[in-house]
Every structure is written in C-alpha cells, then in structure tokens.
Amino acid sequence: MTETSDLGKLPCVSEESIIEFLKRRLLSKIIYTWAGSNLIAVNPFEDVAGAEDPALNELIRRRDGARGPLPAHVHSIAQTAHHGLQAGTDQTVIISGESGAGKTFSAHRLLHYLVQLEASGSQGTGRTVEQKLNVSNPLLEAFGNARTTNNGNSSRFCKLFRLEYGGGRLRGGAVHTCLFEKTRVMWRGAGERSFHIFYQMVAGLPAGSLHALGLDRHASLSELSGHACDADATDFAVTESAMAELGLSGEQRAAVFAVLAAVLHLSRLRVVARTDDQFEVEDDAALQWAVRLLGVSAPQLAETLTEQQLAAGRSSVVRRPCQTEQEVLARRDCLVRELYDGLFRWLVEWINGQIASGSAAPRAISLLDISGFESLETNSLEQLCINYANERLQQFFLASFLRRLEAAFLEEGLIGARLEYPDNGRLLVALDGPAPSVFGALDEASGLRQVVPASQLSAEAQRAACAAPGAGGEHTFTVRHFCGPVSYDARALVAKNRDRVDATLTALLAGSSEWLVRQLPSPAAAPGTPRGARRRNTVLARLQLSVGALLRRLDGSDVQFVRCVRPNGAGAPGLVADAYMRRQLRAAGVLATARLSAAGFPFRLTPAEFVARYTELVELRQRAEPRPNNQLLTQTIERWTPDDPGVRVGTGHVFLTRGAWYRLGDLCQLARRSAAGRLQCRRLRAALTLQRCVRAWLAGRRRQRAAAVLQRCYRRRLEAARRHRRDLTDSMVSDGADSGVSCLDSGVCSLESPPGEERRWQAGSGAGTPSPPAGAAPPQLRPLPPDSLLAGKPLHMARGIVSVRHVFADRLPFHTRRTCLPFSCELPRFLVPAGLVDLV
C-alpha cells in the first residue's frame, strides 16, 4: 500500500507520529505534506526535484481541485484557491513560519503559479502584473529583509499580496505591509545586520556616486554592524534593476539613495556637553552631509535634536532643552526611524501604483506572509505584537478547522459528533480586552507623562493576564501562549508603544527642500494632526486595528494555510532535530490541531484497514470479502463493544476515539491469546500422539533387531551343534568301517526288540542294526572299540539321542559344569538298533 501524504489519514495522530512522518518524508526528498486541507512545507536547505515540475503542474491542472485528490505541493494550494475563485468566493492563503522556514520561497512559488494560470489564457495583462510583482519582491526584500542569527534573509515585516480578478481575468494587484520592524535601523542584536539595502548600496554604487553622497566604501562597511557579503554588490544590481522596471527614474533612485545615505550620516552624529544640563550636536562632517542630503539647515537640525516640545494646556507649547545625552540620542534615533519607515512606506505605495487594476475588482486572492511565534532571549514589544497577531490567527484557524471537520463528519454521516478543543479566547481577552488587560495597561502608561516603573507595569500585566512572574526578575512577566510560555521585558514596552514623533521632527522633514523627504512623515505624525489623535495612536492600538481589519477580510473568504517548518537550527540539509521541529509545530498550531483531532476521532480507518488490523474480531466470511460491508462491520463492533460511543462507522471510514482504539486493541489481544492457547493445546496433543507413535515404532524396531540377533545366535549355535554331531558321527562311522565291527556290539546293547518288530542285525556278536535303505549297500559296522566311552554300558534313547544315562520323558532343566555331549550322540536312523525306542 502506498504511503499517504496526509497527516489526517495516519492511523494515530500524535506529536511523535507527526514528527516521525515528516522526518521520513524529508529524508526521502519530499518536503510537502497535507494536514487536512492545509499544507506543511519543510525547508530542505537544498534544491529538491519537483519545485517546478511541468508534469506535476499539468497533473494539478488536469485534476482541477474537485476532480481528484491533488498531490501535496504548494501549487496545489494555488490551484485550489483559483478553483474556488472561479466558484465566486474570495480566497486567502496564509503562509506562516519562523525565520528561515521558507515563507518567502513559498509565497513566491504561489504568486508565480497563480499569475501563470492567467497569463496562459490572457492577452498579456497577467504577464505584465506578474513581471511587476516579481520585480517587486527583490525591492521589498532589500528594504525590508535583514540577516539575523537564524536566517540570512529574514523578513522583518508582514506582507499581503492581493491579486484582483474581474471578468474572469487578472486585472491587477496590491501589496499591503504591517508589523514593520523599523527599530532595526538603529538597534540590532549581536551578530545581526541592518536591512540589506545599506550593505548593497555601499558595495554596489560606483565610487563617484558614493563620494557624492559623502560615503567611503571601506569606512562605511566597517561602520555598519555585521559582516558584508560578497553577494551584496550583485544583489544591488538586481535591486536597482527592479527599481528601474517599476518605473523609478534616475532622479527618483538618486533621491532614494540620498535618504539612505542621510540615515547613515545621522547614525554617526555625536553629542557633546555644553554645560552640565545642556547638550549640543557636534558640528562635524556627518552633520554637514546629513543636512545637505536632507535639504535642511545645520542649525535647524541641531536645534530640533537638542530641544523637545512639550504641550502645556490645550494650546500653549513649551520648548525645553534636553537635559541628558540619552534624550538627544533618543530624538536622533526617532528621526532616523521616521525617515526609513517613511521611505519603505513610499516604496510600497509606488509599487501599488504600478500594479493597481485601475478599477474595483469583485474578486481577489490574497497571499499573507506573516512571521510565526517568537520567543527570544529578550522579548519586547516587537515579539508581543507578532505573538498577539499569531494568537488571533490561531483562533481563526481553529474556527475554520472546526467548520471543515464538522463538514467532514456530516459527509461521513456522523451526526451529533462533539469535539472538545483548547480555546484561547480567555487569553485574547486578557491581552486586548477592556481594562484590566495587558494592552490596556500599556496604553494607559503610554498616555502618562511621568515614567511608569517597569516593576509596576509588570505586576499590572501579570494581574491582567493571570500570568506568572518572568524568570528575568521583577521587571518581566510571562504570558502563556498556545505554543508555550513567553517572558516579556517591561522596561522598554512603554517607550516603544508610544512611538511618538515630536512635531518639531515632522516639521523639520516637512520643510525640507528635497521632494522625497517632504513625503516621508507618516500621516498620523504630520503637522496639523490633533494632539489627542496622536496620543491615541500607539503601536498596540494600530496593531489591533490592522489585525481586526485583516480578520474581517479573512472571514469573508475561504482560507488555506501553508505552515513552513525549519527542520534544524543550523540550516544543514538532511538534518532533523525532533525538539526543534516540535517547538515549531506547536507554534504553527499543527500539534494543537492534532490535539483537537485527538479530542474527537483521531483514528480513522477504511473498512479494509479495520478488517486487516482487527482480523481476530471479524468473522471469516467478512475477511474473505474484497470490500468489507459496513453493515457487517457495525454488527462486529456491536458484538464486541456494545453501546460504545467511541466507535462510529461512516460511509467510507471507521472513526475511533483514543479509548475505543485501546479497548479494541485489548480485545484483539485477548482473542489472539485465546486462539494461541487453543492452538498450543492442539499442538501439544498432536505432539504427544506423535511421540507415542515414534516410541512404539522405535520399540518395534528394537524388538525386531533383538529377535533377529536371537535368531542369528540360535542358528549359529544350532548349526554348530549339528556340525559337531555330524563330525562326531562321521568319525564314528569312519572308525567302524576301518575295523569291520559295529559300534553297537552285543556286549553293549542288551535291549530286546518288542514283539512283532523285525530285527535286522549284521552278523557278528549279537548286535544288530537296521538294514539300509533298499538298493543301498549295508554299511560295514564293527563293534565299539574297547576304549570307547559307550563300550559295555546300557544305552538309552530320547529325541533321537543315544545316551548312557536314563532320559526322562518330561522336559526338565538340568545344569552341568561341562557339556554332556561326549556322553551322548545322535546317530543316523539307519544306525539306530532296532528295538531302541525314542522315549520322548
């Protein structure tokens, strides 16, 4: 039987069986596996066959979703979404996974396949959209991806590709981003890099262009954190080509590079103390290049960085000089983040303007690429936002999974099947619900002017989420997410959540002489925005709005999931770490789905598999059938487990709960033991019968051999006796013939013949012998020699033996030390005297 490609069809759905199944497929160079209607993609860290197989794509198109089961492949997800779109329903594919799991590759393959479907039958519109979307990928990756400790090309933002269809054709598309990690511009972890574009620009721009921007190739690369790569210059050529294909002119590209160079110069600004409580920005080359590239004056930039504007009342504004060096650097970092965030947002808007359909499209396929759960050594607001979004998506995933599972039960004819599943609704209420909640405590602290101690904020978060204190001390708290507990550091949460951009900073950018710099301030921070709106515009508030809008869009569409999994942390091909995969599968919700499935009917067997597994419980007539009858299966189950709600027979499968699986296994084992006992008894009886027959046969052979030995010995002895008697008789006859006297003379034989019997004696001394046979010459007998043992002794005869001793008529045993043969002899009949009668 061929191996299944669906986790839902495994006989046992558990963490161990799922990990072992995925490991076996990965080692066989199979990276895709179905989990119901969702797809699991394991990153092999090497090129494998089938990523772009024309024969496989043709098979997927031919089956077209409803015509047959599709092979486990990311293109099958795209084909299913396209088939559902033609049925009149919006489609959404959510691609999730941790950094390095292959989300970018999966999203690229999905996008490529979907646009190819349209390009093959369109007049070129689909191909144009595909070209623009394909070239937008390198641009977005250059400005939004960075090297981390886990991944050399980690996406530091979530993106949504939206393909819009109208009139049965692909009309255009759009790109939406969220959760952009703009703090990476000024802060990175140890061994990590900033965004790729900085390294690409310094390595790829000509020396003259770098000099015009005030940059030196070697000095700039040494100042950037992390190590430069040999591929940075090549990647910059790809990025610049993508900018040109998307319609960015040379002037626009130069303006983009000027903003990037200004960011690098701003990051090198140094702060000096003028007095104990007054600080100023050092007037050096970095400041001069920064103001030149930004299109502002040096005194204006220095004053904006060293003075902060405070609101006093409803309309009055107070300016106060920064009293610490950290305040000046914090304003500098805020300006840098605002510049880069605005530049990234401007690029996304430019891409959308190039691929927009121009008119409202009724249907769309959305591809959502979102980061998975994160639990780092130090977790802050970025990890809290990502984990919250994943909690929301996990809740949506469970609801979608339950709907599909209930539909599958109805299709199998199972009515009233109940499922118990872990619900994370209470945790979400504790996170973003009304006060007291974690988000409420952070937003309240962010609206206060005074500094809230981290220990107080941590305690409020613990009470709101019913969480435990973190392992890092009193300033940390732990939230038990569905994938596991995560400890958050509360010391920087309030400052990051405020994300306030001082009005003087936005006014500085808005008054720039450069056209691109004037467009970079965010709308919420632009001059003229009400202060109350800016105060309510926290990171967590914007996150809740964006996630809510996303879920409303997903709720009106058919959703499919692609769970990307990284098999090991080293990025080595052919290596699978069970604990590492288990953590990711839990974070992706795959194992939660397995537990949900285990809460219902985790064991699903076809009738043939049920008969093969529980052969001992099934009747012989049912075993012989090629296709087992469901009615007979039901009778068998009722006979062994009457009134057991854990066993349900559907139209095509037998559903078993975990308890019923074990109960039927125990019954099957008891039946095997009973059958084995009966078989052993029969074998024992057969063995005993066989042993008796063999022993009897062996005894008969021994008896036969003993009888043969006795007969042989008896014949030898009898032959020896006869030979001895013949020799003795021959000796006697030869002796009598030599002397001419009978061996029985008158002096020896004194017996008289009975009356009426004729006595024929040879003439001699009164002794006679019977006459020889007719026609034969009578032997010449002579009397016994004087020295004969029988001479002069009376003779007796018994059994043909003549003896000097009296022979009894009865048979009596007797013993002699020596043989008695010398005293007796067996004479021939013609030599026995007449009248000598045998007594026996």
Stockholm file with secondary structure:
# STOCKHOLM 1.0

chainA/1-840         MTETSDLGKLPCVSEESIIEFLKRRLLSKIIYTWAGSNLIAVNPFEDVAGAEDPALNELIRRRDGARGPLPAHVHSIAQTAHHGLQAGTDQTVIISGESGAGKTFSAHRLLHYLVQLEASGSQGTGRTVEQKLNVSNPLLEAFGNARTTNNGNSSRFCKLFRLEYGGGRLRGGAVHTCLFEKTRVMWRGAGERSFHIFYQMVAGLPAGSLHALGLDRHASLSELSGHACDADATDFAVTESAMAELGLSGEQRAAVFAVLAAVLHLSRLRVVARTDDQFEVEDDAALQWAVRLLGVSAPQLAETLTEQQLAAGRSSVVRRPCQTEQEVLARRDCLVRELYDGLFRWLVEWINGQIASGSAAPRAISLLDISGFESLETNSLEQLCINYANERLQQFFLASFLRRLEAAFLEEGLIGARLEYPDNGRLLVALDGPAPSVFGALDEASGLRQVVPASQLSAEAQRAACAAPGAGGEHTFTVRHFCGPVSYDARALVAKNRDRVDATLTALLAGSSEWLVRQLPSPAAAPGTPRGARRRNTVLARLQLSVGALLRRLDGSDVQFVRCVRPNGAGAPGLVADAYMRRQLRAAGVLATARLSAAGFPFRLTPAEFVARYTELVELRQRAEPRPNNQLLTQTIERWTPDDPGVRVGTGHVFLTRGAWYRLGDLCQLARRSAAGRLQCRRLRAALTLQRCVRAWLAGRRRQRAAAVLQRCYRRRLEAARRHRRDLTDSMVSDGADSGVSCLDSGVCSLESPPGEERRWQAGSGAGTPSPPAGAAPPQLRPLPPDSLLAGKPLHMARGIVSVRHVFADRLPFHTRRTCLPFSCELPRFLVPAGLVDLV
#=GR chainA/1-840 SS CCCCSBGGGSSSCSHHHHHHHHHHHHHTTCCEEEETTEEEEECCSSCCTTTTCHHHHHHHHHHTTTTSCCCSSHHHHHHHHHHHHHTTCCEEEEEEECTTSSHHHHHHHHHHHHHHHHHTTSSSHHHHHHHHHHHHHHHHHHHHEECCSSCTTEECSEEEEEEEEETTEEEEEEEEEECCCGGGGTCCCTTCCCBHHHHHHHHHSCHHHHHHTTCCHHHHHHHSSSCCCTTHHHHHHHHHHHHHHTTCCHHHHHHHHHHHHHHHHHTTCCEEESSSSCEEECCSHHHHHHHHHHTCCHHHHHHHHHEEEEEETTTEEEEEECCSHHHHHHHHHHHHHHHHHHHHHHHHHHHHHHHCCSSCCSEEEEEEEEECCCCCSSCCHHHHHHHHHHHHHHHHHHHHHHHHHHHHHHHHTCCSCCCCCCCCHHHHHHHHSSSSSHHHHHHHHHTCSSCCCHHHHHHHHHHHHTCEECTTCTTEEEEEETTEEEEEECTTHHHHHHCCCCHHHHHHHHTCSSHHHHTCSCGGGSTTCCHHHHHHCCHHHHHHHHHHHHHHHHHTSEEEEEEEECSCTTCCTTCCCHHHHHHHHHHTTHHHHHHHHHHSCCEEECHHHHHHHTGGGSCHHHHTCSSCCHHHHHHHHHHHSTTCTTEEECSSCEEECHHHHHHHHHHHHHHHHHHHHHHHHHHHHHHHHHHHHHHHHHHHHHHHHHHHHHHHHHHHHHHHHHHHHHHHHHHHHHHHHHHTSCSSCTTTCCCCCCTTCCCCCCSSSSCCCCCCCTTSCCCCCCCCCTTCTTTTSCCEEETTEEESSCCCSSCCCCCCSSCSGGGEECCCGGGSCTTCCCCC
#=GC SS_cons         CCCCSBGGGSSSCSHHHHHHHHHHHHHTTCCEEEETTEEEEECCSSCCTTTTCHHHHHHHHHHTTTTSCCCSSHHHHHHHHHHHHHTTCCEEEEEEECTTSSHHHHHHHHHHHHHHHHHTTSSSHHHHHHHHHHHHHHHHHHHHEECCSSCTTEECSEEEEEEEEETTEEEEEEEEEECCCGGGGTCCCTTCCCBHHHHHHHHHSCHHHHHHTTCCHHHHHHHSSSCCCTTHHHHHHHHHHHHHHTTCCHHHHHHHHHHHHHHHHHTTCCEEESSSSCEEECCSHHHHHHHHHHTCCHHHHHHHHHEEEEEETTTEEEEEECCSHHHHHHHHHHHHHHHHHHHHHHHHHHHHHHHCCSSCCSEEEEEEEEECCCCCSSCCHHHHHHHHHHHHHHHHHHHHHHHHHHHHHHHHTCCSCCCCCCCCHHHHHHHHSSSSSHHHHHHHHHTCSSCCCHHHHHHHHHHHHTCEECTTCTTEEEEEETTEEEEEECTTHHHHHHCCCCHHHHHHHHTCSSHHHHTCSCGGGSTTCCHHHHHHCCHHHHHHHHHHHHHHHHHTSEEEEEEEECSCTTCCTTCCCHHHHHHHHHHTTHHHHHHHHHHSCCEEECHHHHHHHTGGGSCHHHHTCSSCCHHHHHHHHHHHSTTCTTEEECSSCEEECHHHHHHHHHHHHHHHHHHHHHHHHHHHHHHHHHHHHHHHHHHHHHHHHHHHHHHHHHHHHHHHHHHHHHHHHHHHHHHHHHHTSCSSCTTTCCCCCCTTCCCCCCSSSSCCCCCCCTTSCCCCCCCCCTTCTTTTSCCEEETTEEESSCCCSSCCCCCCSSCSGGGEECCCGGGSCTTCCCCC
//
